[in-house]
Amino acid sequence: MEVIVFLVPLALLLGLFGLLGFLWSLKNGQYDDLDGAAWRAISGDDETPAPPASS
Amino acid sequence: MQATRDFSHYVKHLGSGLAHIDLAVEGVSCAGCISKIERGLSAIPDVTLARVNLTDRRVALEWKEGALDPARFIDRLAELGYKAYPFEIVTAEAVEAENSRFLLRCLGVAAFATMNVMMLSIPVWSGNVSDMLPEQRDFFHWISALIALPAAAYAGQPFFRSAFNALRTGNVNMDVPISIGVILALATSIVETIGHAEHAYFDASIMLITFLLVGRYLDQNTRRRTRAVAGNLAALKAETVTKFVGPDEISVVPAAAVTAGDIVLLRPGERSAIDGTIIDGRSEIDQSLITGETLHASVEPGSEVYAGSLNISGSLRIRVSAASEGTLLAEIQRLLDHAVQVRSRYVQLADRASRLYAPVVHATAFLTMTGWFIAGASFHDSIISAIAVLIITCPCALGLAIPTVQTVASGAMFRAGVLLNSGDAIERVAEIDRIIFDKTGTLTLPEFDVVNSAAVPADVFELAGRLALASHHPVAAALARAAGAKSPLPGVTEQPGQGVRGILKGEEVRLGSPSFCKADNLANIILSRDPEASVVAFSRGGKRYVFAIRQSLRPDASAVIAALQKRGIAVELLSGDREPAVRAAAEMLQVPEWRAGVTPADKIARIEELKRQGFMVMMVGDGLNDAPSLAAAHVSMSPISAAHLSQATADLVFLGNRLAPVIAAVDHSRKALRLMRQNLYLAVGYNFLAVPIAILGFVTPLIAAAAMSGSSILVMLNALRGRHVPQETL
């Protein structure tokens, strides 16, 4: 059972990466236009410009 | 005289040589629009960014500073087929957007913490009944504390702040039991962990925060989205003014930039955004938005023009006496403010529920604690039971009950062409039993249409339509539209206040007032039969024709009124228009109750009278004169073509030429209200089951977590049923 001393922090670390990823994408404005994002995904248009830096 | 357009007011300077502008765009609804607009705008040299936001229906643009005039983007969008207008984000909207983002950040943190604490809790629960060592359990509890405490401190802020503010002003709101429950649970859990106890409540408290944040976020997002769309509407309708900046030099500026004493130009077909006195020019003006009177008034130098009037025939120079805060508008605004105050006493369903809820929960928890203490339990056990009550009665199902339904219903109404201006509009629409329609622009279409086109030969109709393209006159525009005219006749000259003339195959053709075309007799015959109509005459050589043009009823108006009556809603017509016109409309629509020639004050008086009789009144209107009565009614609705002020006042705005959205709004709201009530019953019913178990002290974290999630999920699933309401075809 000693292994949990490593596994639990490891699991938490992975979760923390996920959280940081979420906060980063939120700050980047990726949740500002969810309707548009849904359509862009299927539009097949790779040349759409990048989202604006946070306003 | 070519006007320059000055939108510099809206341009933001980002530094590093870039300029930024936000445009509200009409008609963006699909993926095709996104790439069409973005490609079309990016093709302009020096544009560094063009990004469409489909949720808010806006475009963000950035370009090299000084290289481009923002008016160029609007022209480009017009070429692509979209109407756009510069947009300034108002403070309230910016605050809501920031709030919404903060809630999402809190939700992310809380969800992360919940997942990880649950990951640790499940081994503890199963270990407690098998072979877990006490040291391992303590280890897991300590890690849970390490995750849950900072997460709760951060993600709980929306509740803690609100509860603190309520307590400081001596009130109790829904957030008070939430905050007390969470803080007590966390504090006890630490004490328990230190004391090597079997149970800790970290999982329950952090999960409570997560579920509540979901509801809070949905609620906030509905409001934010509505506000964004309403802001767009305002921007798209934002009045511009053509102002003289030199003796012969004009510039198009936002109405807000005009002050008293300025000279402005009002061309035929334009709507005035200011009050003022005419100093040059003669014309007819249509004041129906202000007075409800559809007959045109003749004006000359010295006449007063009010904001909202439509200039019909000649160009006018006007000296501004009052800009957007005009005298007449100010009068209406005063009535409006009063009416809004009266209505704000309405209490939302969620508030009514939570007002009852908070004291009951506190009393139950307190009684549980004293009850156990008196029954001989230790102080520690009593307080644990009290916390269990506070947690299990967690209002998370209650917190989700209303916002989830509102979100689903507002989405469904959006698809049916109805925009909500306020969140509680759904509840109020669902309660109505009487509906008052304004006539002009509400039951009738805002544009004019040719009513006697069948009586005119097709080739004449087409020719008249082509001739009409040369004129700015709104009646001519209606004729051109009805004839489907595309190519204007060459060499047509306009005679101000009279009409247009041209030469076709050696014959003179004229279109304009009956006297201009020598068709007075013919016009009088038509006018005697239909006094409501406007006439425009056409002559070619010796032949003369007269077109009757009037606003026609919305295509489905009588079907909608019949459908409303079938739903037990009484219909009434109140119009500032003259009696024959209102009588004709009422008879055609089979509306038994109608009144003509009513002033804004009369409309309010009538609504107040109905309210005193116990009716729940919905007002549907579009004119500036309707704005106060829109605010006075229990709930109000405006077409998208309505005056700016009316639209801002209305609880709902509907799109398109049909009246069917009124029925959709009623049906969706009634269903939504049913679902909200069901959800409240579900939430309360769950408490009836769970609370006795908690009072008796049987609640383990597992039961609390399962019961809480179960009730929340049930409430959310029930809300989803609001997506589809059977629509009858009208």
Contacts between the chains, C-beta under 8 A, distances in Angstrom:
chain1	res1	chain2	res2	distance
A	1	B	136	6.8
A	4	B	136	7.6
A	8	B	120	7.2
A	8	B	140	7.9
A	8	B	143	6.2
A	11	B	116	7.3
A	11	B	119	6.6
A	12	B	116	5.9
A	12	B	143	7.5
A	12	B	147	7.1
A	15	B	112	5.8
A	15	B	115	6.5
A	15	B	116	5.2
A	16	B	112	7.5
A	18	B	112	6.8
A	19	B	108	6.2
A	19	B	109	6.8
A	19	B	112	4.2
A	22	B	108	4.6
A	22	B	112	7.7
A	23	B	105	6.4
A	23	B	108	6.3
A	26	B	101	6.6
A	26	B	104	6.0
A	26	B	105	6.1
A	26	B	108	6.9
A	31	B	101	7.8
A	31	B	104	6.3
A	32	B	53	6.4
A	32	B	55	7.3
A	33	B	52	7.9
A	33	B	53	4.4
A	33	B	54	5.7
A	33	B	55	4.7
A	33	B	56	7.1
A	34	B	55	6.2
A	35	B	54	4.4
A	35	B	55	4.5
A	36	B	34	6.2
A	36	B	52	6.3
A	36	B	53	6.1
A	36	B	54	3.3
A	36	B	55	6.4
A	39	B	30	6.7
A	39	B	31	3.7
A	39	B	34	6.2
A	39	B	54	6.4
A	40	B	31	7.0
A	40	B	34	6.7
A	42	B	31	6.8
A	43	B	31	4.5
A	43	B	34	6.9
A	43	B	35	5.9
A	45	B	35	4.9
A	47	B	39	7.8
A	48	B	34	7.5
A	48	B	35	6.8
A	48	B	38	5.8
A	49	B	38	6.6
A	49	B	42	6.5
A	49	B	49	5.7
A	49	B	50	6.5
A	49	B	51	6.0
A	50	B	49	7.9
A	51	B	51	6.3
A	52	B	49	6.2
A	52	B	51	5.8
A	52	B	60	5.4
A	52	B	62	7.4
A	55	B	60	7.7
